[in-house]
Amino acid sequence: MAVSGVVLAYAREIPYPLVHNGLLLPAYACIILGLALDGGWIASLLSGKAMELLGNASYAMYILHAPIQISMLVALKRIASYEPAADSLLWVLSYAMVVVVSSCLFFKWVEEPLHSSMRGGLNSWLEARASMPKV
């Protein structure tokens, strides 16, 4: 992880193709292998309930982040006549918080119930197909 941090810290001095075309792949492979082979306290931290929820909500985050960003920017501009700078720490933190919370709620209230419903319907269909006489 230190190698990855050093390379990313000096990314501006390293030629672009190296940084963006796999220079760090061996380091990432070592990180994944180390975490898979009893990665100690880091693996314990990453396997907690909160991290599991964030991992499950990652697809919702992928789907929702752009609409949330646009909605927040439009709301700030219309309601408060304020347009945040893209690199404003307050903007980045508030946007990240809204996206993470919204994604987790969407996962729990929409995605998870739909998965259960679809799984139940598919299982019923498969059981009905299995009990049909073969021709």
N, CA, C and O atoms as CSV, one atom per row, in Angstrom:
chain,resi,resn,atom,element,x,y,z
A,1,MET,N,N,0.831,-1.180,0.000
A,1,MET,CA,C,0.000,0.000,0.000
A,1,MET,C,C,0.879,1.249,0.000
A,1,MET,O,O,0.508,2.278,-0.563
A,2,ALA,N,N,2.047,1.149,0.635
A,2,ALA,CA,C,2.970,2.280,0.654
A,2,ALA,C,C,3.482,2.591,-0.746
A,2,ALA,O,O,3.607,3.757,-1.121
A,3,VAL,N,N,3.779,1.548,-1.518
A,3,VAL,CA,C,4.242,1.751,-2.901
A,3,VAL,C,C,3.179,2.497,-3.695
A,3,VAL,O,O,3.483,3.442,-4.422
A,4,SER,N,N,1.959,2.076,-3.553
A,4,SER,CA,C,0.849,2.723,-4.245
A,4,SER,C,C,0.745,4.191,-3.834
A,4,SER,O,O,0.557,5.059,-4.686
A,5,GLY,N,N,0.867,4.473,-2.546
A,5,GLY,CA,C,0.803,5.850,-2.057
A,5,GLY,C,C,1.927,6.709,-2.600
A,5,GLY,O,O,1.701,7.856,-2.987
A,6,VAL,N,N,3.139,6.167,-2.632
A,6,VAL,CA,C,4.287,6.925,-3.149
A,6,VAL,C,C,4.122,7.217,-4.634
A,6,VAL,O,O,4.361,8.339,-5.080
A,7,VAL,N,N,3.715,6.212,-5.397
A,7,VAL,CA,C,3.532,6.425,-6.838
A,7,VAL,C,C,2.452,7.463,-7.096
A,7,VAL,O,O,2.623,8.336,-7.947
A,8,LEU,N,N,1.347,7.377,-6.377
A,8,LEU,CA,C,0.279,8.350,-6.579
A,8,LEU,C,C,0.680,9.741,-6.115
A,8,LEU,O,O,0.237,10.733,-6.694
A,9,ALA,N,N,1.505,9.833,-5.086
A,9,ALA,CA,C,1.974,11.137,-4.616
A,9,ALA,C,C,2.866,11.814,-5.651
A,9,ALA,O,O,2.863,13.039,-5.773
A,10,TYR,N,N,3.627,11.019,-6.393
A,10,TYR,CA,C,4.534,11.571,-7.405
A,10,TYR,C,C,4.022,11.334,-8.826
A,10,TYR,O,O,4.809,11.306,-9.772
A,11,ALA,N,N,2.725,11.167,-8.975
A,11,ALA,CA,C,2.147,10.840,-10.276
A,11,ALA,C,C,2.411,11.916,-11.323
A,11,ALA,O,O,2.505,11.607,-12.511
A,12,ARG,N,N,2.529,13.156,-10.907
A,12,ARG,CA,C,2.764,14.235,-11.887
A,12,ARG,C,C,4.157,14.167,-12.495
A,12,ARG,O,O,4.368,14.641,-13.611
A,13,GLU,N,N,5.108,13.585,-11.776
A,13,GLU,CA,C,6.473,13.479,-12.283
A,13,GLU,C,C,6.696,12.210,-13.110
A,13,GLU,O,O,7.665,12.120,-13.865
A,14,ILE,N,N,5.792,11.224,-12.966
A,14,ILE,CA,C,5.912,9.962,-13.696
A,14,ILE,C,C,5.176,10.111,-15.022
A,14,ILE,O,O,4.084,10.680,-15.050
A,15,PRO,N,N,5.745,9.615,-16.125
A,15,PRO,CA,C,5.057,9.733,-17.414
A,15,PRO,C,C,3.633,9.169,-17.365
A,15,PRO,O,O,3.392,8.109,-16.786
A,16,TYR,N,N,2.712,9.884,-17.973
A,16,TYR,CA,C,1.283,9.556,-17.950
A,16,TYR,C,C,0.987,8.094,-18.307
A,16,TYR,O,O,0.248,7.438,-17.573
A,17,PRO,N,N,1.535,7.561,-19.407
A,17,PRO,CA,C,1.201,6.171,-19.769
A,17,PRO,C,C,1.576,5.149,-18.695
A,17,PRO,O,O,0.899,4.132,-18.547
A,18,LEU,N,N,2.638,5.408,-17.955
A,18,LEU,CA,C,3.032,4.467,-16.904
A,18,LEU,C,C,2.016,4.430,-15.772
A,18,LEU,O,O,1.628,3.357,-15.310
A,19,VAL,N,N,1.593,5.598,-15.332
A,19,VAL,CA,C,0.671,5.664,-14.199
A,19,VAL,C,C,-0.706,5.128,-14.588
A,19,VAL,O,O,-1.378,4.500,-13.770
A,20,HIS,N,N,-1.125,5.367,-15.817
A,20,HIS,CA,C,-2.480,5.012,-16.223
A,20,HIS,C,C,-2.581,3.700,-16.994
A,20,HIS,O,O,-3.675,3.325,-17.414
A,21,ASN,N,N,-1.492,3.006,-17.187
A,21,ASN,CA,C,-1.563,1.750,-17.938
A,21,ASN,C,C,-0.924,0.585,-17.205
A,21,ASN,O,O,-0.228,-0.227,-17.815
A,22,GLY,N,N,-1.150,0.497,-15.924
A,22,GLY,CA,C,-0.780,-0.711,-15.225
A,22,GLY,C,C,0.472,-0.693,-14.389
A,22,GLY,O,O,0.902,-1.752,-13.930
A,23,LEU,N,N,1.081,0.454,-14.165
A,23,LEU,CA,C,2.275,0.505,-13.331
A,23,LEU,C,C,2.003,-0.056,-11.932
A,23,LEU,O,O,2.858,-0.718,-11.342
A,24,LEU,N,N,0.821,0.212,-11.418
A,24,LEU,CA,C,0.496,-0.191,-10.054
A,24,LEU,C,C,-0.175,-1.559,-9.958
A,24,LEU,O,O,-0.477,-2.008,-8.852
A,25,LEU,N,N,-0.415,-2.225,-11.069
A,25,LEU,CA,C,-1.091,-3.523,-11.006
A,25,LEU,C,C,-0.378,-4.536,-10.113
A,25,LEU,O,O,-1.052,-5.216,-9.340
A,26,PRO,N,N,0.952,-4.673,-10.175
A,26,PRO,CA,C,1.599,-5.613,-9.247
A,26,PRO,C,C,1.392,-5.233,-7.779
A,26,PRO,O,O,1.219,-6.108,-6.930
A,27,ALA,N,N,1.409,-3.943,-7.480
A,27,ALA,CA,C,1.175,-3.511,-6.097
A,27,ALA,C,C,-0.250,-3.836,-5.669
A,27,ALA,O,O,-0.472,-4.291,-4.547
A,28,TYR,N,N,-1.214,-3.606,-6.554
A,28,TYR,CA,C,-2.605,-3.915,-6.224
A,28,TYR,C,C,-2.804,-5.419,-6.055
A,28,TYR,O,O,-3.558,-5.852,-5.184
A,29,ALA,N,N,-2.136,-6.211,-6.878
A,29,ALA,CA,C,-2.225,-7.668,-6.747
A,29,ALA,C,C,-1.688,-8.108,-5.387
A,29,ALA,O,O,-2.262,-8.989,-4.746
A,30,CYS,N,N,-0.595,-7.500,-4.948
A,30,CYS,CA,C,-0.036,-7.832,-3.626
A,30,CYS,C,C,-0.986,-7.428,-2.505
A,30,CYS,O,O,-1.129,-8.155,-1.522
A,31,ILE,N,N,-1.629,-6.285,-2.644
A,31,ILE,CA,C,-2.591,-5.842,-1.630
A,31,ILE,C,C,-3.744,-6.834,-1.535
A,31,ILE,O,O,-4.128,-7.238,-0.438
A,32,ILE,N,N,-4.296,-7.228,-2.681
A,32,ILE,CA,C,-5.424,-8.171,-2.689
A,32,ILE,C,C,-5.001,-9.509,-2.099
A,32,ILE,O,O,-5.733,-10.090,-1.297
A,33,LEU,N,N,-3.844,-9.998,-2.482
A,33,LEU,CA,C,-3.348,-11.265,-1.954
A,33,LEU,C,C,-3.124,-11.177,-0.446
A,33,LEU,O,O,-3.490,-12.092,0.292
A,34,GLY,N,N,-2.531,-10.091,0.005
A,34,GLY,CA,C,-2.294,-9.915,1.435
A,34,GLY,C,C,-3.580,-9.861,2.239
A,34,GLY,O,O,-3.656,-10.423,3.332
A,35,LEU,N,N,-4.602,-9.183,1.701
A,35,LEU,CA,C,-5.889,-9.122,2.397
A,35,LEU,C,C,-6.584,-10.479,2.386
A,35,LEU,O,O,-7.245,-10.847,3.356
A,36,ALA,N,N,-6.438,-11.216,1.301
A,36,ALA,CA,C,-7.074,-12.533,1.209
A,36,ALA,C,C,-6.410,-13.542,2.138
A,36,ALA,O,O,-7.077,-14.446,2.641
A,37,LEU,N,N,-5.110,-13.404,2.374
A,37,LEU,CA,C,-4.380,-14.335,3.236
A,37,LEU,C,C,-4.251,-13.767,4.644
A,37,LEU,O,O,-3.145,-13.512,5.120
A,38,ASP,N,N,-5.382,-13.574,5.300
A,38,ASP,CA,C,-5.413,-13.062,6.664
A,38,ASP,C,C,-4.677,-11.732,6.762
A,38,ASP,O,O,-3.573,-11.657,7.301
A,39,GLY,N,N,-5.299,-10.697,6.237
A,39,GLY,CA,C,-4.685,-9.381,6.172
A,39,GLY,C,C,-4.645,-8.619,7.478
A,39,GLY,O,O,-4.401,-7.412,7.466
A,40,GLY,N,N,-4.873,-9.267,8.591
A,40,GLY,CA,C,-4.758,-8.614,9.892
A,40,GLY,C,C,-5.873,-7.622,10.161
A,40,GLY,O,O,-7.020,-7.842,9.772
A,41,TRP,N,N,-5.529,-6.525,10.831
A,41,TRP,CA,C,-6.539,-5.555,11.253
A,41,TRP,C,C,-7.175,-4.842,10.067
A,41,TRP,O,O,-8.330,-4.426,10.155
A,42,ILE,N,N,-6.455,-4.691,8.965
A,42,ILE,CA,C,-7.048,-4.034,7.789
A,42,ILE,C,C,-8.152,-4.910,7.212
A,42,ILE,O,O,-9.227,-4.413,6.877
A,43,ALA,N,N,-7.895,-6.215,7.094
A,43,ALA,CA,C,-8.917,-7.133,6.592
A,43,ALA,C,C,-10.117,-7.169,7.537
A,43,ALA,O,O,-11.259,-7.235,7.084
A,44,SER,N,N,-9.868,-7.127,8.840
A,44,SER,CA,C,-10.963,-7.100,9.811
A,44,SER,C,C,-11.805,-5.844,9.659
A,44,SER,O,O,-13.034,-5.896,9.711
A,45,LEU,N,N,-11.134,-4.721,9.473
A,45,LEU,CA,C,-11.841,-3.454,9.284
A,45,LEU,C,C,-12.685,-3.480,8.015
A,45,LEU,O,O,-13.829,-3.023,8.016
A,46,LEU,N,N,-12.127,-4.009,6.941
A,46,LEU,CA,C,-12.829,-4.027,5.659
A,46,LEU,C,C,-13.942,-5.072,5.593
A,46,LEU,O,O,-14.759,-5.034,4.673
A,47,SER,N,N,-13.991,-6.001,6.544
A,47,SER,CA,C,-15.027,-7.023,6.523
A,47,SER,C,C,-16.122,-6.749,7.547
A,47,SER,O,O,-16.943,-7.625,7.820
A,48,GLY,N,N,-16.146,-5.565,8.109
A,48,GLY,CA,C,-17.168,-5.204,9.084
A,48,GLY,C,C,-18.521,-4.951,8.439
A,48,GLY,O,O,-18.628,-4.882,7.214
A,49,LYS,N,N,-19.544,-4.814,9.258
A,49,LYS,CA,C,-20.921,-4.596,8.780
A,49,LYS,C,C,-21.050,-3.321,7.953
A,49,LYS,O,O,-21.727,-3.311,6.925
A,50,ALA,N,N,-20.402,-2.247,8.398
A,50,ALA,CA,C,-20.511,-0.981,7.666
A,50,ALA,C,C,-19.888,-1.098,6.280
A,50,ALA,O,O,-20.448,-0.598,5.305
A,51,MET,N,N,-18.750,-1.743,6.187
A,51,MET,CA,C,-18.089,-1.908,4.890
A,51,MET,C,C,-18.886,-2.839,3.984
A,51,MET,O,O,-18.932,-2.647,2.768
A,52,GLU,N,N,-19.510,-3.842,4.582
A,52,GLU,CA,C,-20.355,-4.751,3.794
A,52,GLU,C,C,-21.542,-3.985,3.209
A,52,GLU,O,O,-21.896,-4.172,2.045
A,53,LEU,N,N,-22.152,-3.125,4.023
A,53,LEU,CA,C,-23.260,-2.305,3.527
A,53,LEU,C,C,-22.795,-1.383,2.401
A,53,LEU,O,O,-23.476,-1.254,1.383
A,54,LEU,N,N,-21.636,-0.742,2.580
A,54,LEU,CA,C,-21.122,0.142,1.529
A,54,LEU,C,C,-20.812,-0.629,0.253
A,54,LEU,O,O,-21.055,-0.135,-0.849
A,55,GLY,N,N,-20.280,-1.828,0.398
A,55,GLY,CA,C,-20.018,-2.655,-0.779
A,55,GLY,C,C,-21.302,-3.042,-1.491
A,55,GLY,O,O,-21.364,-3.017,-2.720
A,56,ASN,N,N,-22.316,-3.395,-0.737
A,56,ASN,CA,C,-23.604,-3.747,-1.337
A,56,ASN,C,C,-24.269,-2.545,-1.989
A,56,ASN,O,O,-24.958,-2.683,-3.000
A,57,ALA,N,N,-24.064,-1.368,-1.411
A,57,ALA,CA,C,-24.689,-0.155,-1.938
A,57,ALA,C,C,-23.874,0.483,-3.060
A,57,ALA,O,O,-24.256,1.533,-3.577
A,58,SER,N,N,-22.769,-0.130,-3.439
A,58,SER,CA,C,-21.895,0.506,-4.440
A,58,SER,C,C,-22.556,0.646,-5.800
A,58,SER,O,O,-22.299,1.624,-6.501
A,59,TYR,N,N,-23.403,-0.305,-6.197
A,59,TYR,CA,C,-24.074,-0.173,-7.489
A,59,TYR,C,C,-25.063,0.986,-7.442
A,59,TYR,O,O,-25.165,1.754,-8.399
A,60,ALA,N,N,-25.795,1.115,-6.332
A,60,ALA,CA,C,-26.708,2.244,-6.185
A,60,ALA,C,C,-25.932,3.563,-6.221
A,60,ALA,O,O,-26.406,4.557,-6.772
A,61,MET,N,N,-24.747,3.559,-5.634
A,61,MET,CA,C,-23.900,4.753,-5.644
A,61,MET,C,C,-23.497,5.101,-7.081
A,61,MET,O,O,-23.519,6.267,-7.476
A,62,TYR,N,N,-23.135,4.090,-7.842
A,62,TYR,CA,C,-22.750,4.283,-9.237
A,62,TYR,C,C,-23.910,4.869,-10.034
A,62,TYR,O,O,-23.713,5.762,-10.859
A,63,ILE,N,N,-25.114,4.369,-9.788
A,63,ILE,CA,C,-26.285,4.822,-10.532
A,63,ILE,C,C,-26.745,6.218,-10.079
A,63,ILE,O,O,-27.173,7.023,-10.905
A,64,LEU,N,N,-26.658,6.502,-8.791
A,64,LEU,CA,C,-27.254,7.720,-8.239
A,64,LEU,C,C,-26.324,8.933,-8.179
A,64,LEU,O,O,-26.811,10.056,-8.049
A,65,HIS,N,N,-25.002,8.749,-8.269
A,65,HIS,CA,C,-24.119,9.882,-7.990
A,65,HIS,C,C,-24.312,11.057,-8.945
A,65,HIS,O,O,-24.289,12.205,-8.501
A,66,ALA,N,N,-24.499,10.814,-10.221
A,66,ALA,CA,C,-24.666,11.929,-11.170
A,66,ALA,C,C,-25.997,12.660,-10.977
A,66,ALA,O,O,-26.001,13.889,-10.912
A,67,PRO,N,N,-27.136,11.944,-10.883
A,67,PRO,CA,C,-28.388,12.673,-10.631
A,67,PRO,C,C,-28.385,13.454,-9.318
A,67,PRO,O,O,-28.956,14.542,-9.240
A,68,ILE,N,N,-27.750,12.905,-8.297
A,68,ILE,CA,C,-27.677,13.619,-7.020
A,68,ILE,C,C,-26.839,14.877,-7.169
A,68,ILE,O,O,-27.210,15.933,-6.656
A,69,GLN,N,N,-25.719,14.777,-7.861
A,69,GLN,CA,C,-24.861,15.947,-8.052
A,69,GLN,C,C,-25.604,17.048,-8.792
A,69,GLN,O,O,-25.559,18.210,-8.388
A,70,ILE,N,N,-26.283,16.693,-9.866
A,70,ILE,CA,C,-27.024,17.685,-10.644
A,70,ILE,C,C,-28.135,18.291,-9.801
A,70,ILE,O,O,-28.323,19.507,-9.811
A,71,SER,N,N,-28.877,17.456,-9.065
A,71,SER,CA,C,-29.964,17.955,-8.217
A,71,SER,C,C,-29.452,18.902,-7.147
A,71,SER,O,O,-30.056,19.945,-6.896
A,72,MET,N,N,-28.348,18.547,-6.520
A,72,MET,CA,C,-27.795,19.413,-5.480
A,72,MET,C,C,-27.336,20.749,-6.059
A,72,MET,O,O,-27.585,21.802,-5.471
A,73,LEU,N,N,-26.665,20.705,-7.211
A,73,LEU,CA,C,-26.191,21.948,-7.823
A,73,LEU,C,C,-27.348,22.848,-8.227
A,73,LEU,O,O,-27.304,24.057,-8.003
A,74,VAL,N,N,-28.388,22.260,-8.825
A,74,VAL,CA,C,-29.557,23.040,-9.227
A,74,VAL,C,C,-30.250,23.624,-8.000
A,74,VAL,O,O,-30.631,24.795,-8.005
A,75,ALA,N,N,-30.417,22.820,-6.947
A,75,ALA,CA,C,-31.070,23.305,-5.727
A,75,ALA,C,C,-30.280,24.442,-5.090
A,75,ALA,O,O,-30.861,25.447,-4.682
A,76,LEU,N,N,-28.965,24.290,-5.003
A,76,LEU,CA,C,-28.150,25.358,-4.418
A,76,LEU,C,C,-28.240,26.644,-5.229
A,76,LEU,O,O,-28.302,27.739,-4.670
A,77,LYS,N,N,-28.247,26.503,-6.532
A,77,LYS,CA,C,-28.284,27.685,-7.395
A,77,LYS,C,C,-29.638,28.383,-7.320
A,77,LYS,O,O,-29.704,29.610,-7.256
A,78,ARG,N,N,-30.732,27.591,-7.328
A,78,ARG,CA,C,-32.074,28.196,-7.326
A,78,ARG,C,C,-32.496,28.690,-5.948
A,78,ARG,O,O,-33.069,29.772,-5.822
A,79,ILE,N,N,-32.216,27.904,-4.924
A,79,ILE,CA,C,-32.690,28.252,-3.587
A,79,ILE,C,C,-31.776,29.264,-2.920
A,79,ILE,O,O,-32.248,30.249,-2.353
A,80,ALA,N,N,-30.478,29.032,-2.983
A,80,ALA,CA,C,-29.538,29.874,-2.240
A,80,ALA,C,C,-28.733,30.810,-3.136
A,80,ALA,O,O,-27.884,31.550,-2.638
A,81,SER,N,N,-28.975,30.797,-4.426
A,81,SER,CA,C,-28.196,31.594,-5.383
A,81,SER,C,C,-26.698,31.403,-5.151
A,81,SER,O,O,-25.919,32.356,-5.147
A,82,TYR,N,N,-26.327,30.148,-4.960
A,82,TYR,CA,C,-24.942,29.817,-4.640
A,82,TYR,C,C,-24.470,28.732,-5.592
A,82,TYR,O,O,-25.171,27.746,-5.817
A,83,GLU,N,N,-23.282,28.916,-6.149
A,83,GLU,CA,C,-22.683,27.911,-7.014
A,83,GLU,C,C,-21.330,27.519,-6.415
A,83,GLU,O,O,-20.376,28.295,-6.473
A,84,PRO,N,N,-21.246,26.315,-5.840
A,84,PRO,CA,C,-20.003,25.925,-5.165
A,84,PRO,C,C,-18.872,25.671,-6.152
A,84,PRO,O,O,-19.093,25.225,-7.277
A,85,ALA,N,N,-17.665,25.963,-5.708
A,85,ALA,CA,C,-16.487,25.624,-6.507
A,85,ALA,C,C,-16.310,24.110,-6.459
A,85,ALA,O,O,-16.563,23.483,-5.430
A,86,ALA,N,N,-15.877,23.529,-7.565
A,86,ALA,CA,C,-15.749,22.074,-7.651
A,86,ALA,C,C,-14.752,21.520,-6.638
A,86,ALA,O,O,-14.875,20.370,-6.217
A,87,ASP,N,N,-13.767,22.324,-6.242
A,87,ASP,CA,C,-12.761,21.843,-5.302
A,87,ASP,C,C,-13.004,22.322,-3.875
A,87,ASP,O,O,-12.126,22.189,-3.023
A,88,SER,N,N,-14.175,22.872,-3.606
A,88,SER,CA,C,-14.516,23.319,-2.264
A,88,SER,C,C,-14.672,22.113,-1.342
A,88,SER,O,O,-15.441,21.200,-1.643
A,89,LEU,N,N,-13.959,22.100,-0.234
A,89,LEU,CA,C,-13.998,20.980,0.697
A,89,LEU,C,C,-15.405,20.772,1.248
A,89,LEU,O,O,-15.848,19.631,1.383
A,90,LEU,N,N,-16.107,21.840,1.565
A,90,LEU,CA,C,-17.474,21.726,2.079
A,90,LEU,C,C,-18.377,21.069,1.045
A,90,LEU,O,O,-19.185,20.202,1.382
A,91,TRP,N,N,-18.242,21.480,-0.217
A,91,TRP,CA,C,-19.058,20.895,-1.286
A,91,TRP,C,C,-18.750,19.406,-1.443
A,91,TRP,O,O,-19.667,18.587,-1.510
A,92,VAL,N,N,-17.488,19.059,-1.502
A,92,VAL,CA,C,-17.103,17.659,-1.710
A,92,VAL,C,C,-17.597,16.790,-0.558
A,92,VAL,O,O,-18.132,15.706,-0.792
A,93,LEU,N,N,-17.427,17.244,0.672
A,93,LEU,CA,C,-17.859,16.453,1.827
A,93,LEU,C,C,-19.377,16.314,1.895
A,93,LEU,O,O,-19.891,15.229,2.167
A,94,SER,N,N,-20.091,17.402,1.649
A,94,SER,CA,C,-21.556,17.318,1.695
A,94,SER,C,C,-22.095,16.460,0.560
A,94,SER,O,O,-23.031,15.688,0.764
A,95,TYR,N,N,-21.525,16.581,-0.623
A,95,TYR,CA,C,-21.938,15.753,-1.760
A,95,TYR,C,C,-21.661,14.283,-1.472
A,95,TYR,O,O,-22.521,13.436,-1.715
A,96,ALA,N,N,-20.478,13.967,-0.959
A,96,ALA,CA,C,-20.136,12.577,-0.646
A,96,ALA,C,C,-21.078,12.008,0.409
A,96,ALA,O,O,-21.519,10.864,0.297
A,97,MET,N,N,-21.389,12.801,1.434
A,97,MET,CA,C,-22.280,12.338,2.490
A,97,MET,C,C,-23.676,12.044,1.933
A,97,MET,O,O,-24.263,11.008,2.244
A,98,VAL,N,N,-24.203,12.948,1.116
A,98,VAL,CA,C,-25.539,12.750,0.545
A,98,VAL,C,C,-25.555,11.516,-0.361
A,98,VAL,O,O,-26.508,10.738,-0.324
A,99,VAL,N,N,-24.515,11.330,-1.167
A,99,VAL,CA,C,-24.459,10.175,-2.066
A,99,VAL,C,C,-24.376,8.874,-1.274
A,99,VAL,O,O,-25.081,7.915,-1.590
A,100,VAL,N,N,-23.536,8.826,-0.264
A,100,VAL,CA,C,-23.377,7.592,0.516
A,100,VAL,C,C,-24.671,7.256,1.261
A,100,VAL,O,O,-25.118,6.109,1.227
A,101,VAL,N,N,-25.268,8.221,1.919
A,101,VAL,CA,C,-26.506,7.970,2.666
A,101,VAL,C,C,-27.633,7.571,1.717
A,101,VAL,O,O,-28.360,6.614,1.987
A,102,SER,N,N,-27.785,8.294,0.610
A,102,SER,CA,C,-28.834,7.978,-0.354
A,102,SER,C,C,-28.651,6.585,-0.941
A,102,SER,O,O,-29.621,5.847,-1.109
A,103,SER,N,N,-27.421,6.227,-1.249
A,103,SER,CA,C,-27.144,4.915,-1.827
A,103,SER,C,C,-27.464,3.794,-0.845
A,103,SER,O,O,-28.032,2.771,-1.228
A,104,CYS,N,N,-27.104,3.985,0.408
A,104,CYS,CA,C,-27.403,2.971,1.421
A,104,CYS,C,C,-28.911,2.817,1.618
A,104,CYS,O,O,-29.414,1.698,1.726
A,105,LEU,N,N,-29.629,3.934,1.666
A,105,LEU,CA,C,-31.083,3.872,1.806
A,105,LEU,C,C,-31.727,3.225,0.583
A,105,LEU,O,O,-32.644,2.414,0.717
A,106,PHE,N,N,-31.252,3.579,-0.599
A,106,PHE,CA,C,-31.780,2.991,-1.828
A,106,PHE,C,C,-31.541,1.482,-1.840
A,106,PHE,O,O,-32.420,0.709,-2.219
A,107,PHE,N,N,-30.354,1.077,-1.425
A,107,PHE,CA,C,-30.057,-0.363,-1.383
A,107,PHE,C,C,-31.001,-1.075,-0.432
A,107,PHE,O,O,-31.574,-2.105,-0.789
A,108,LYS,N,N,-31.173,-0.540,0.785
A,108,LYS,CA,C,-31.991,-1.201,1.805
A,108,LYS,C,C,-33.477,-1.199,1.454
A,108,LYS,O,O,-34.166,-2.189,1.697
A,109,TRP,N,N,-33.985,-0.094,0.883
A,109,TRP,CA,C,-35.423,0.050,0.684
A,109,TRP,C,C,-35.899,-0.331,-0.715
A,109,TRP,O,O,-37.079,-0.627,-0.902
A,110,VAL,N,N,-34.999,-0.328,-1.701
A,110,VAL,CA,C,-35.423,-0.621,-3.071
A,110,VAL,C,C,-34.713,-1.850,-3.627
A,110,VAL,O,O,-35.358,-2.824,-4.016
A,111,GLU,N,N,-33.404,-1.804,-3.662
A,111,GLU,CA,C,-32.643,-2.852,-4.332
A,111,GLU,C,C,-32.776,-4.208,-3.626
A,111,GLU,O,O,-33.032,-5.220,-4.279
A,112,GLU,N,N,-32.608,-4.232,-2.317
A,112,GLU,CA,C,-32.687,-5.485,-1.575
A,112,GLU,C,C,-34.082,-6.117,-1.648
A,112,GLU,O,O,-34.178,-7.319,-1.895
A,113,PRO,N,N,-35.175,-5.351,-1.443
A,113,PRO,CA,C,-36.509,-5.964,-1.599
A,113,PRO,C,C,-36.770,-6.468,-3.026
A,113,PRO,O,O,-37.406,-7.508,-3.202
A,114,LEU,N,N,-36.293,-5.753,-4.031
A,114,LEU,CA,C,-36.465,-6.219,-5.408
A,114,LEU,C,C,-35.695,-7.506,-5.658
A,114,LEU,O,O,-36.196,-8.405,-6.333
A,115,HIS,N,N,-34.493,-7.605,-5.126
A,115,HIS,CA,C,-33.714,-8.841,-5.263
A,115,HIS,C,C,-34.471,-10.008,-4.647
A,115,HIS,O,O,-34.572,-11.075,-5.253
A,116,SER,N,N,-35.002,-9.813,-3.449
A,116,SER,CA,C,-35.745,-10.883,-2.771
A,116,SER,C,C,-36.973,-11.289,-3.570
A,116,SER,O,O,-37.256,-12.477,-3.724
A,117,SER,N,N,-37.694,-10.313,-4.071
A,117,SER,CA,C,-38.898,-10.581,-4.856
A,117,SER,C,C,-38.565,-11.336,-6.137
A,117,SER,O,O,-39.236,-12.305,-6.490
A,118,MET,N,N,-37.535,-10.887,-6.818
A,118,MET,CA,C,-37.146,-11.545,-8.069
A,118,MET,C,C,-36.630,-12.955,-7.808
A,118,MET,O,O,-36.919,-13.872,-8.576
A,119,ARG,N,N,-35.872,-13.135,-6.734
A,119,ARG,CA,C,-35.358,-14.450,-6.384
A,119,ARG,C,C,-36.510,-15.410,-6.085
A,119,ARG,O,O,-36.488,-16.564,-6.513
A,120,GLY,N,N,-37.524,-14.924,-5.343
A,120,GLY,CA,C,-38.687,-15.754,-5.034
A,120,GLY,C,C,-39.461,-16.138,-6.286
A,120,GLY,O,O,-39.872,-17.288,-6.441
A,121,GLY,N,N,-39.659,-15.176,-7.176
A,121,GLY,CA,C,-40.363,-15.461,-8.428
A,121,GLY,C,C,-39.599,-16.425,-9.303
A,121,GLY,O,O,-40.193,-17.320,-9.905
A,122,LEU,N,N,-38.296,-16.261,-9.384
A,122,LEU,CA,C,-37.475,-17.154,-10.192
A,122,LEU,C,C,-37.472,-18.566,-9.614
A,122,LEU,O,O,-37.545,-19.545,-10.357
A,123,ASN,N,N,-37.387,-18.670,-8.286
A,123,ASN,CA,C,-37.419,-19.995,-7.657
A,123,ASN,C,C,-38.747,-20.694,-7.913
A,123,ASN,O,O,-38.772,-21.895,-8.183
A,124,SER,N,N,-39.854,-19.953,-7.831
A,124,SER,CA,C,-41.171,-20.537,-8.100
A,124,SER,C,C,-41.248,-21.018,-9.540
A,124,SER,O,O,-41.753,-22.109,-9.805
A,125,TRP,N,N,-40.757,-20.223,-10.458
A,125,TRP,CA,C,-40.786,-20.594,-11.875
A,125,TRP,C,C,-39.942,-21.846,-12.122
A,125,TRP,O,O,-40.354,-22.750,-12.848
A,126,LEU,N,N,-38.761,-21.886,-11.510
A,126,LEU,CA,C,-37.890,-23.051,-11.684
A,126,LEU,C,C,-38.508,-24.311,-11.090
A,126,LEU,O,O,-38.403,-25.387,-11.679
A,127,GLU,N,N,-39.151,-24.189,-9.930
A,127,GLU,CA,C,-39.809,-25.350,-9.322
A,127,GLU,C,C,-40.961,-25.837,-10.187
A,127,GLU,O,O,-41.158,-27.044,-10.324
A,128,ALA,N,N,-41.731,-24.915,-10.777
A,128,ALA,CA,C,-42.835,-25.294,-11.654
A,128,ALA,C,C,-42.298,-25.998,-12.901
A,128,ALA,O,O,-42.876,-26.984,-13.360
A,129,ARG,N,N,-41.198,-25.493,-13.443
A,129,ARG,CA,C,-40.593,-26.123,-14.621
A,129,ARG,C,C,-40.060,-27.513,-14.291
A,129,ARG,O,O,-40.161,-28.432,-15.104
A,130,ALA,N,N,-39.496,-27.660,-13.099
A,130,ALA,CA,C,-38.931,-28.950,-12.708
A,130,ALA,C,C,-40.009,-30.014,-12.501
A,130,ALA,O,O,-39.765,-31.201,-12.719
A,131,SER,N,N,-41.200,-29.587,-12.080
A,131,SER,CA,C,-42.279,-30.561,-11.814
A,131,SER,C,C,-43.113,-30.886,-13.052
A,131,SER,O,O,-43.979,-31.760,-13.002
A,132,MET,N,N,-42.861,-30.192,-14.161
A,132,MET,CA,C,-43.608,-30.475,-15.403
A,132,MET,C,C,-43.128,-31.807,-15.982
A,132,MET,O,O,-41.943,-32.136,-15.922
A,133,PRO,N,N,-44.077,-32.566,-16.545
A,133,PRO,CA,C,-43.661,-33.836,-17.159
A,133,PRO,C,C,-42.795,-33.581,-18.394
A,133,PRO,O,O,-43.021,-32.640,-19.155
A,134,LYS,N,N,-41.830,-34.422,-18.561
A,134,LYS,CA,C,-40.925,-34.283,-19.706
A,134,LYS,C,C,-41.585,-34.919,-20.924
A,134,LYS,O,O,-42.217,-35.972,-20.835
A,135,VAL,N,N,-41.425,-34.268,-22.038
A,135,VAL,CA,C,-42.035,-34.764,-23.274
A,135,VAL,C,C,-41.016,-35.457,-24.128
A,135,VAL,O,O,-41.346,-35.942,-25.211
